[in-house]
Amino acid sequence: MEQENPQGIVLPEIDEKVSVQTSYHVLLYNDDIHTFDEVIAQLIKAIQCSFEKARDIAFEVHTKGKALVYSGSLTECLKISSILEEIALHTQITT
């Protein structure tokens, strides 16, 4: 149902059930170029995690071909992806 405001402008009805996507994800992909130590160090720098968490992510990347590194806002995902790519790691941001 359309609504008319005092200026006579017809406004479309807003669907209150529409949700906005706010969560994005950074994926890190495996390669044959970087060592575990390089990947771990860059993960620690990018997401400020512990050595153990970075090691777990690096191992998942190695065994499964990719791993979820971070979920959150697009701005944070772009920042984290950029840090990982400083040493030419391959990343992807998804929704």
CNS distance restraints for C-alpha pairs under 8 A (distance, minus, plus):
assign (resid   1 and name CA) (resid  12 and name CA) 7.14 0.50 0.50
assign (resid   1 and name CA) (resid  13 and name CA) 5.55 0.50 0.50
assign (resid   2 and name CA) (resid  10 and name CA) 6.52 0.50 0.50
assign (resid   2 and name CA) (resid  11 and name CA) 5.76 0.50 0.50
assign (resid   2 and name CA) (resid  12 and name CA) 4.84 0.50 0.50
assign (resid   2 and name CA) (resid  13 and name CA) 5.19 0.50 0.50
assign (resid   3 and name CA) (resid  10 and name CA) 5.74 0.50 0.50
assign (resid   3 and name CA) (resid  11 and name CA) 5.23 0.50 0.50
assign (resid   3 and name CA) (resid  12 and name CA) 6.52 0.50 0.50
assign (resid   3 and name CA) (resid  13 and name CA) 6.78 0.50 0.50
assign (resid   4 and name CA) (resid   8 and name CA) 5.80 0.50 0.50
assign (resid   4 and name CA) (resid   9 and name CA) 5.68 0.50 0.50
assign (resid   4 and name CA) (resid  10 and name CA) 4.53 0.50 0.50
assign (resid   4 and name CA) (resid  11 and name CA) 6.03 0.50 0.50
assign (resid   5 and name CA) (resid   9 and name CA) 5.74 0.50 0.50
assign (resid   5 and name CA) (resid  10 and name CA) 6.68 0.50 0.50
assign (resid   5 and name CA) (resid  11 and name CA) 7.41 0.50 0.50
assign (resid  21 and name CA) (resid  95 and name CA) 7.66 0.50 0.50
assign (resid  22 and name CA) (resid  72 and name CA) 7.38 0.50 0.50
assign (resid  22 and name CA) (resid  73 and name CA) 6.19 0.50 0.50
assign (resid  22 and name CA) (resid  74 and name CA) 7.66 0.50 0.50
assign (resid  23 and name CA) (resid  71 and name CA) 6.34 0.50 0.50
assign (resid  23 and name CA) (resid  72 and name CA) 4.92 0.50 0.50
assign (resid  23 and name CA) (resid  73 and name CA) 5.61 0.50 0.50
assign (resid  23 and name CA) (resid  74 and name CA) 7.28 0.50 0.50
assign (resid  23 and name CA) (resid  95 and name CA) 6.45 0.50 0.50
assign (resid  24 and name CA) (resid  71 and name CA) 5.48 0.50 0.50
assign (resid  24 and name CA) (resid  72 and name CA) 5.30 0.50 0.50
assign (resid  24 and name CA) (resid  73 and name CA) 5.85 0.50 0.50
assign (resid  24 and name CA) (resid  74 and name CA) 5.74 0.50 0.50
assign (resid  24 and name CA) (resid  77 and name CA) 6.84 0.50 0.50
assign (resid  24 and name CA) (resid  93 and name CA) 6.73 0.50 0.50
assign (resid  24 and name CA) (resid  94 and name CA) 5.69 0.50 0.50
assign (resid  24 and name CA) (resid  95 and name CA) 4.58 0.50 0.50
assign (resid  25 and name CA) (resid  68 and name CA) 6.94 0.50 0.50
assign (resid  25 and name CA) (resid  69 and name CA) 7.43 0.50 0.50
assign (resid  25 and name CA) (resid  70 and name CA) 5.60 0.50 0.50
assign (resid  25 and name CA) (resid  71 and name CA) 4.34 0.50 0.50
assign (resid  25 and name CA) (resid  72 and name CA) 6.52 0.50 0.50
assign (resid  25 and name CA) (resid  77 and name CA) 6.62 0.50 0.50
assign (resid  25 and name CA) (resid  93 and name CA) 5.46 0.50 0.50
assign (resid  25 and name CA) (resid  94 and name CA) 5.16 0.50 0.50
assign (resid  25 and name CA) (resid  95 and name CA) 6.07 0.50 0.50
assign (resid  26 and name CA) (resid  68 and name CA) 6.00 0.50 0.50
assign (resid  26 and name CA) (resid  69 and name CA) 5.46 0.50 0.50
assign (resid  26 and name CA) (resid  70 and name CA) 5.18 0.50 0.50
assign (resid  26 and name CA) (resid  71 and name CA) 6.49 0.50 0.50
assign (resid  26 and name CA) (resid  77 and name CA) 5.93 0.50 0.50
assign (resid  26 and name CA) (resid  80 and name CA) 7.66 0.50 0.50
assign (resid  26 and name CA) (resid  81 and name CA) 6.61 0.50 0.50
assign (resid  26 and name CA) (resid  91 and name CA) 6.71 0.50 0.50
assign (resid  26 and name CA) (resid  92 and name CA) 5.73 0.50 0.50
assign (resid  26 and name CA) (resid  93 and name CA) 4.67 0.50 0.50
assign (resid  26 and name CA) (resid  94 and name CA) 6.59 0.50 0.50
assign (resid  27 and name CA) (resid  66 and name CA) 6.56 0.50 0.50
assign (resid  27 and name CA) (resid  67 and name CA) 5.55 0.50 0.50
assign (resid  27 and name CA) (resid  68 and name CA) 4.65 0.50 0.50
assign (resid  27 and name CA) (resid  69 and name CA) 5.66 0.50 0.50
assign (resid  27 and name CA) (resid  70 and name CA) 7.46 0.50 0.50
assign (resid  27 and name CA) (resid  91 and name CA) 5.43 0.50 0.50
assign (resid  27 and name CA) (resid  92 and name CA) 5.15 0.50 0.50
assign (resid  27 and name CA) (resid  93 and name CA) 6.33 0.50 0.50
assign (resid  27 and name CA) (resid  94 and name CA) 7.66 0.50 0.50
assign (resid  28 and name CA) (resid  61 and name CA) 6.88 0.50 0.50
assign (resid  28 and name CA) (resid  66 and name CA) 5.38 0.50 0.50
assign (resid  28 and name CA) (resid  67 and name CA) 5.44 0.50 0.50
assign (resid  28 and name CA) (resid  68 and name CA) 6.52 0.50 0.50
assign (resid  28 and name CA) (resid  69 and name CA) 6.49 0.50 0.50
assign (resid  28 and name CA) (resid  89 and name CA) 7.45 0.50 0.50
assign (resid  28 and name CA) (resid  90 and name CA) 6.06 0.50 0.50
assign (resid  28 and name CA) (resid  91 and name CA) 4.58 0.50 0.50
assign (resid  28 and name CA) (resid  92 and name CA) 6.71 0.50 0.50
assign (resid  29 and name CA) (resid  61 and name CA) 6.12 0.50 0.50
assign (resid  29 and name CA) (resid  65 and name CA) 5.80 0.50 0.50
assign (resid  29 and name CA) (resid  66 and name CA) 4.25 0.50 0.50
assign (resid  29 and name CA) (resid  67 and name CA) 6.76 0.50 0.50
assign (resid  29 and name CA) (resid  89 and name CA) 7.50 0.50 0.50
assign (resid  29 and name CA) (resid  90 and name CA) 5.50 0.50 0.50
assign (resid  29 and name CA) (resid  91 and name CA) 6.02 0.50 0.50
assign (resid  30 and name CA) (resid  61 and name CA) 5.36 0.50 0.50
assign (resid  30 and name CA) (resid  62 and name CA) 5.74 0.50 0.50
assign (resid  30 and name CA) (resid  65 and name CA) 4.98 0.50 0.50
assign (resid  30 and name CA) (resid  66 and name CA) 5.78 0.50 0.50
assign (resid  30 and name CA) (resid  90 and name CA) 7.51 0.50 0.50
assign (resid  31 and name CA) (resid  89 and name CA) 7.81 0.50 0.50
assign (resid  31 and name CA) (resid  90 and name CA) 7.81 0.50 0.50
assign (resid  34 and name CA) (resid  38 and name CA) 6.11 0.50 0.50
assign (resid  34 and name CA) (resid  39 and name CA) 6.60 0.50 0.50
assign (resid  34 and name CA) (resid  89 and name CA) 7.86 0.50 0.50
assign (resid  35 and name CA) (resid  39 and name CA) 6.40 0.50 0.50
assign (resid  36 and name CA) (resid  40 and name CA) 5.99 0.50 0.50
assign (resid  36 and name CA) (resid  55 and name CA) 7.76 0.50 0.50
assign (resid  36 and name CA) (resid  58 and name CA) 6.60 0.50 0.50
assign (resid  37 and name CA) (resid  41 and name CA) 6.05 0.50 0.50
assign (resid  38 and name CA) (resid  42 and name CA) 6.22 0.50 0.50
assign (resid  39 and name CA) (resid  43 and name CA) 6.07 0.50 0.50
assign (resid  39 and name CA) (resid  54 and name CA) 8.00 0.50 0.50
assign (resid  39 and name CA) (resid  58 and name CA) 6.46 0.50 0.50
assign (resid  39 and name CA) (resid  89 and name CA) 7.98 0.50 0.50
assign (resid  40 and name CA) (resid  44 and name CA) 6.22 0.50 0.50
assign (resid  40 and name CA) (resid  51 and name CA) 7.01 0.50 0.50
assign (resid  40 and name CA) (resid  54 and name CA) 5.12 0.50 0.50
assign (resid  40 and name CA) (resid  55 and name CA) 5.73 0.50 0.50
assign (resid  40 and name CA) (resid  58 and name CA) 6.35 0.50 0.50
assign (resid  41 and name CA) (resid  45 and name CA) 6.30 0.50 0.50
assign (resid  41 and name CA) (resid  54 and name CA) 7.75 0.50 0.50
assign (resid  42 and name CA) (resid  46 and name CA) 6.01 0.50 0.50
assign (resid  42 and name CA) (resid  83 and name CA) 7.37 0.50 0.50
assign (resid  42 and name CA) (resid  84 and name CA) 5.97 0.50 0.50
assign (resid  42 and name CA) (resid  87 and name CA) 7.93 0.50 0.50
assign (resid  43 and name CA) (resid  47 and name CA) 5.94 0.50 0.50
assign (resid  43 and name CA) (resid  48 and name CA) 7.37 0.50 0.50
assign (resid  43 and name CA) (resid  49 and name CA) 7.35 0.50 0.50
assign (resid  43 and name CA) (resid  54 and name CA) 5.71 0.50 0.50
assign (resid  43 and name CA) (resid  84 and name CA) 6.81 0.50 0.50
assign (resid  44 and name CA) (resid  48 and name CA) 4.82 0.50 0.50
assign (resid  44 and name CA) (resid  49 and name CA) 5.08 0.50 0.50
assign (resid  44 and name CA) (resid  50 and name CA) 6.54 0.50 0.50
assign (resid  44 and name CA) (resid  51 and name CA) 6.76 0.50 0.50
assign (resid  44 and name CA) (resid  54 and name CA) 6.14 0.50 0.50
assign (resid  45 and name CA) (resid  49 and name CA) 7.83 0.50 0.50
assign (resid  45 and name CA) (resid  83 and name CA) 7.48 0.50 0.50
assign (resid  46 and name CA) (resid  79 and name CA) 7.98 0.50 0.50
assign (resid  46 and name CA) (resid  80 and name CA) 5.16 0.50 0.50
assign (resid  46 and name CA) (resid  81 and name CA) 7.77 0.50 0.50
assign (resid  46 and name CA) (resid  83 and name CA) 5.49 0.50 0.50
assign (resid  46 and name CA) (resid  84 and name CA) 6.27 0.50 0.50
assign (resid  47 and name CA) (resid  69 and name CA) 7.99 0.50 0.50
assign (resid  47 and name CA) (resid  70 and name CA) 7.58 0.50 0.50
assign (resid  47 and name CA) (resid  80 and name CA) 6.63 0.50 0.50
assign (resid  49 and name CA) (resid  53 and name CA) 6.18 0.50 0.50
assign (resid  49 and name CA) (resid  54 and name CA) 6.48 0.50 0.50
assign (resid  50 and name CA) (resid  54 and name CA) 6.28 0.50 0.50
assign (resid  51 and name CA) (resid  55 and name CA) 6.01 0.50 0.50
assign (resid  52 and name CA) (resid  56 and name CA) 6.18 0.50 0.50
assign (resid  53 and name CA) (resid  57 and name CA) 6.31 0.50 0.50
assign (resid  54 and name CA) (resid  58 and name CA) 6.09 0.50 0.50
assign (resid  55 and name CA) (resid  59 and name CA) 6.08 0.50 0.50
assign (resid  56 and name CA) (resid  60 and name CA) 6.23 0.50 0.50
assign (resid  57 and name CA) (resid  61 and name CA) 6.20 0.50 0.50
assign (resid  57 and name CA) (resid  67 and name CA) 6.43 0.50 0.50
assign (resid  57 and name CA) (resid  68 and name CA) 7.78 0.50 0.50
assign (resid  57 and name CA) (resid  69 and name CA) 7.08 0.50 0.50
assign (resid  58 and name CA) (resid  62 and name CA) 6.18 0.50 0.50
assign (resid  58 and name CA) (resid  67 and name CA) 7.95 0.50 0.50
assign (resid  59 and name CA) (resid  63 and name CA) 6.14 0.50 0.50
assign (resid  60 and name CA) (resid  64 and name CA) 5.62 0.50 0.50
assign (resid  60 and name CA) (resid  65 and name CA) 7.34 0.50 0.50
assign (resid  60 and name CA) (resid  66 and name CA) 6.80 0.50 0.50
assign (resid  60 and name CA) (resid  67 and name CA) 5.96 0.50 0.50
assign (resid  61 and name CA) (resid  65 and name CA) 4.88 0.50 0.50
assign (resid  61 and name CA) (resid  66 and name CA) 4.27 0.50 0.50
assign (resid  61 and name CA) (resid  67 and name CA) 5.09 0.50 0.50
assign (resid  62 and name CA) (resid  66 and name CA) 7.26 0.50 0.50
assign (resid  70 and name CA) (resid  77 and name CA) 7.05 0.50 0.50
assign (resid  70 and name CA) (resid  80 and name CA) 7.99 0.50 0.50
assign (resid  71 and name CA) (resid  77 and name CA) 7.24 0.50 0.50
assign (resid  72 and name CA) (resid  76 and name CA) 6.63 0.50 0.50
assign (resid  72 and name CA) (resid  77 and name CA) 6.67 0.50 0.50
assign (resid  73 and name CA) (resid  77 and name CA) 6.23 0.50 0.50
assign (resid  74 and name CA) (resid  78 and name CA) 6.08 0.50 0.50
assign (resid  75 and name CA) (resid  79 and name CA) 6.33 0.50 0.50
assign (resid  76 and name CA) (resid  80 and name CA) 6.12 0.50 0.50
assign (resid  77 and name CA) (resid  81 and name CA) 5.91 0.50 0.50
assign (resid  77 and name CA) (resid  93 and name CA) 6.85 0.50 0.50
assign (resid  78 and name CA) (resid  82 and name CA) 6.01 0.50 0.50
assign (resid  78 and name CA) (resid  93 and name CA) 7.63 0.50 0.50
assign (resid  79 and name CA) (resid  83 and name CA) 6.38 0.50 0.50
assign (resid  80 and name CA) (resid  84 and name CA) 6.29 0.50 0.50
assign (resid  81 and name CA) (resid  85 and name CA) 6.10 0.50 0.50
assign (resid  81 and name CA) (resid  91 and name CA) 6.20 0.50 0.50
assign (resid  81 and name CA) (resid  92 and name CA) 7.46 0.50 0.50
assign (resid  81 and name CA) (resid  93 and name CA) 7.61 0.50 0.50
assign (resid  82 and name CA) (resid  86 and name CA) 6.32 0.50 0.50
assign (resid  83 and name CA) (resid  87 and name CA) 8.00 0.50 0.50
assign (resid  84 and name CA) (resid  88 and name CA) 7.23 0.50 0.50
assign (resid  84 and name CA) (resid  89 and name CA) 5.78 0.50 0.50
assign (resid  84 and name CA) (resid  90 and name CA) 7.79 0.50 0.50
assign (resid  84 and name CA) (resid  91 and name CA) 7.43 0.50 0.50
assign (resid  85 and name CA) (resid  89 and name CA) 4.79 0.50 0.50
assign (resid  85 and name CA) (resid  90 and name CA) 6.47 0.50 0.50
assign (resid  85 and name CA) (resid  91 and name CA) 7.11 0.50 0.50
